[in-house]
Amino acid sequence: MLAAGIVLGLNGGAWWALPAGVLVLALWISWIIVRQVSAHAWVEREDDLMVRRGRIFRRVTVVPYGRMQFVDVASGPLARAFGIARVQLHTASPGSDAHIAGVPAEEAARLRDRLTTRGEARLAGL
Amino acid sequence: MTATPSVAPREWTRTHPVTPFIHVIRTVFALMAVYAIEVTQRPEEGGTLPGFVLFAIACGAIAIAIGWAAAEWRVNLYRIGDDAVYHKHGIVFHQHRQARLDRLQAVDIIQPFIARVFGFADVKIDVAGGRESNVSIKYLKLEDADALRNEVLALAAGYRSEHPGAAGGVGGAVAVPVPVGATPSPTANAASPVAVPPRVPVVAASERVLYRVPGGRLVGSILVSWSAIALLIVAAVTWMIVGAIGDEATSSQDFGSTGGGVTAMIVWVISLGTVLWAQLNNNANFSAGIAADGIRLSHGLLDTRRQTVPPGRVQALVVKQSLLWRGFDWWKVSLNVAGYHEQKQETVSTLLPVGTRQDALDAVWLVLPDLGDPDPAGTIATAMVGSRAENGFTASPTRSWIFDPLQWWRRGVKATDRALLIRKGWLLREFYVIPHERTQSLAIRQGPLQRLLGLATIEVHSTRGVIRPVAAHLALEDAIALIEDQARRAREGRARQTPEQWMAAVTG
């Protein structure tokens, strides 16, 4: 799409093709992001946390509370400006990539505390 | 060796004074080699420096190396407490590290060749935690190393000694130091452990060897491997090229480029040879046994390593058979232990370098004495060579052939009461065993084509190591049922798992 725009633009005729291509691309990416965000969710169950992610390549991760080693809450300057944070769960496995992006900051802090408390209550070795 | 009661120190102690010399001996050899080359090449190249200056530089470098190593040794201190092993070292960057014994995953006694010649050893204490969380104390006299290991294991097991000095009594109750070269009774091999899992008595003083790998079989297994075949081919081609060059050395126009090719080939031969040698060096004299304080592995030709993995520390197993080994019915078993992430991962993660089917069964038994299955041998046999839904396996459906044309009929999972078995591979047969209580987390994933076919993949997350178990392309409903059941089984497993202090429940 962008390439076609560039080609058209270079051929001299349609100067508007390039910005139009960029705009279409931006819209398309935004649509994908919106779709991805709407697919991203978590649920706190009695003994484990489930995180769902992705729409075309779907993935559901189940992390038992007793397996959490620590919980990170991170937010960059832009995320802080919007009052959201990213909650990352760490187990002893590098494979369990369970993170929740875009959690409202207060909810993130509460979630972290809840997870930590439940983790401590159920923590059992490795 | 038990007669000299070596006691692990409770106050800050230096390692043995020989340490700096063991540390620099390689540097010294390297410097001597450089010096020798420099000296021998002088007549041809005319030399840049007078001989005595070179000699002085070499001696100075060696002196500096020894001096630095000695200074490092002076500040390299360790001690043992009831809850942790403490270690501090470093001149420029001080480091004070404590290995908490309730997080202990394994204790290894490592003897690199040079240290072994003089009877010294390195004690490596692996604890769970991030990278670089392990403590390595080197070098100690072998009996001190054994005493340290035994006391660390006794403390980690939950024994508390009233008198800190009385490590002999503590050690005696749990583990008697096994002298190097000791031959435990061969009767241990007689019983078939898979059929009747005997309980290991609490006061089992010594190690019971379950299996050994005969030297002939190990050499055979190394020769019957893809690396060895590649080595043979490369060596043969090199030989032919060298012969051809020898014939037309004078007439050949592009000798230079051919010579470069030969050099590359020789580098290949050397690197492949190094791989094969490493396998022999690491796995020679391999024996595996069980003691009250866990699984004992001992192996090595020049550099030796004796590993102790306490009960319940093995996170996952994989049993493999390469196509070349099929005719011999040889199997290899590797394991995941949380503390074992380092450069020599392959070396420390081997539970059985090569063994018969019975040895492989013994290896699985060593980790999971109770597989939680009415017919463990039959189930494992199905996992080894079976296919489709034999013997209660949940197999990947036929429609998954498009992802796996060469192995879809082998893919399958089976959950016993204690562990999850994941089977795969046709040319390279393999299956994973993951105890339920060791499952860290689970994931189910599905791509677009899988969704079209109603398939999904289950990932079982184990700790960092050589094993990453994945059950690919199950039917969606099977996958969902599996992940739900597995979450429940893992919860139940954790509820009844071995306590961290594995003797505390018995003695307390």
Chai-1 contact restraints between the chains, C-beta under 6 A:
chainA,res_idxA,chainB,res_idxB,connection_type,confidence,min_distance_angstrom,max_distance_angstrom,comment,restraint_id
A,D47,B,R491,contact,1.0,0.0,6.0,A-B,restraint_1
A,D48,B,A487,contact,1.0,0.0,6.0,A-B,restraint_2
A,I56,B,P448,contact,1.0,0.0,6.0,A-B,restraint_3
A,F57,B,G447,contact,1.0,0.0,6.0,A-B,restraint_4
A,R58,B,Q446,contact,1.0,0.0,6.0,A-B,restraint_5
A,R59,B,A443,contact,1.0,0.0,6.0,A-B,restraint_6
A,R59,B,R445,contact,1.0,0.0,6.0,A-B,restraint_7
A,V60,B,I444,contact,1.0,0.0,6.0,A-B,restraint_8
A,T61,B,A443,contact,1.0,0.0,6.0,A-B,restraint_9
A,V62,B,L442,contact,1.0,0.0,6.0,A-B,restraint_10
A,V62,B,A487,contact,1.0,0.0,6.0,A-B,restraint_11
A,V63,B,S441,contact,1.0,0.0,6.0,A-B,restraint_12
A,G66,B,R494,contact,1.0,0.0,6.0,A-B,restraint_13
A,R67,B,Q440,contact,1.0,0.0,6.0,A-B,restraint_14
A,R67,B,S441,contact,1.0,0.0,6.0,A-B,restraint_15
A,T91,B,Q440,contact,1.0,0.0,6.0,A-B,restraint_16
A,T91,B,S441,contact,1.0,0.0,6.0,A-B,restraint_17
A,A92,B,A338,contact,1.0,0.0,6.0,A-B,restraint_18
A,A92,B,Q440,contact,1.0,0.0,6.0,A-B,restraint_19
A,A92,B,T463,contact,1.0,0.0,6.0,A-B,restraint_20
A,S93,B,Q440,contact,1.0,0.0,6.0,A-B,restraint_21
A,S93,B,H461,contact,1.0,0.0,6.0,A-B,restraint_22
A,S93,B,S462,contact,1.0,0.0,6.0,A-B,restraint_23
A,S93,B,T463,contact,1.0,0.0,6.0,A-B,restraint_24
A,P94,B,R464,contact,1.0,0.0,6.0,A-B,restraint_25
A,G95,B,H461,contact,1.0,0.0,6.0,A-B,restraint_26
A,S96,B,Q440,contact,1.0,0.0,6.0,A-B,restraint_27
A,S96,B,S441,contact,1.0,0.0,6.0,A-B,restraint_28
A,S96,B,H461,contact,1.0,0.0,6.0,A-B,restraint_29
A,A124,B,R494,contact,1.0,0.0,6.0,A-B,restraint_30
A,G125,B,E500,contact,1.0,0.0,6.0,A-B,restraint_31
A,L126,B,A128,contact,1.0,0.0,6.0,A-B,restraint_32
A,L126,B,A338,contact,1.0,0.0,6.0,A-B,restraint_33
